[in-house]
């Protein structure tokens, strides 16, 4: 297959390029950039690829649809909301890593992203691609989930789908490494601020909140809102979503363990570790989500510990996972990755 990649200068775009280059079903990756007007060496556009002789071409949808079988967008929010129309009109396969097409209404997007939205018809045409639950097999435009949303939804899915918890009691304390903020300079990710420090940011306003609620409502329509807090921690990669919820009457630890095993034992990228709580380090460098639980019978609350690599399972890795489903490849094609042990 011929794959197009729009956006290779950000962290997720760089990692996605590496994954596609090594994918057994991808013959060639064509790189495009909407910010350039003429061909440029990849080694100049993204100096980390100094030994790669590939060329980055100016963005042109007609060229992409003529030369490629699929296009991946690894662009900042606010870009694909303005570029999606030609692909939707032609039913051309798109996998979009940005948040522009995840929400289903213009009002919701503009409220949470503070940018002009794609038209409602375009938003409605996109398929949200939480890979373990939302099959994109017959989709045209795949909206790849956000990193916080991925870790949180995978941690909550067995509890909400099987109606084991009071959904009004859900509290999420999510923590992310600095790469989640992207490459744009900011005071909070400056080494002096991030190192040896913890910083709460976007309290009750993180843009991944509405997509989490939107997905939870598919599983239980009674979900209306979510208490969700985000903290920046001094690591480069990784997310830990720590979830608390009160269990429903009659639910005990064995019920909870059985629900997670039933949901995930046949999923190649989900490792349910039961009461052995996972750490971020064991998933960094992989497309895995490791999940463990701790149940307190005194308070009747369950705590779920869900960890992912935000650049892989939370971005580029899940994009490739959705690509595999979309085109009928092996679920694990191009994703047999090993943890970065040190």
Secondary structure by P-SEA (a helix, b strand, c coil): cbbbbcccccaaaaaaaaaaaacccccbbbbbbccccbbbbcccccccccccccccccccaaaaaacccbbbbccccccccccaaaaaaaccbbbbcccccccccaaaaaaccccccccaaaaaacccccccccccccccccccccaaaaaaaaacaaaaaacccccccbbbbccccccccccccccccccccccccccccccccccaaaaaaaaaaaacccccccbbbbbbcccccbbbbbbbbbbcccccaaaaaaaaaaaccccccccccccccccccccccccbbbbbbcccccccbbbbbbbccccccccaaaaaaaaaaaaccccccccccccccc
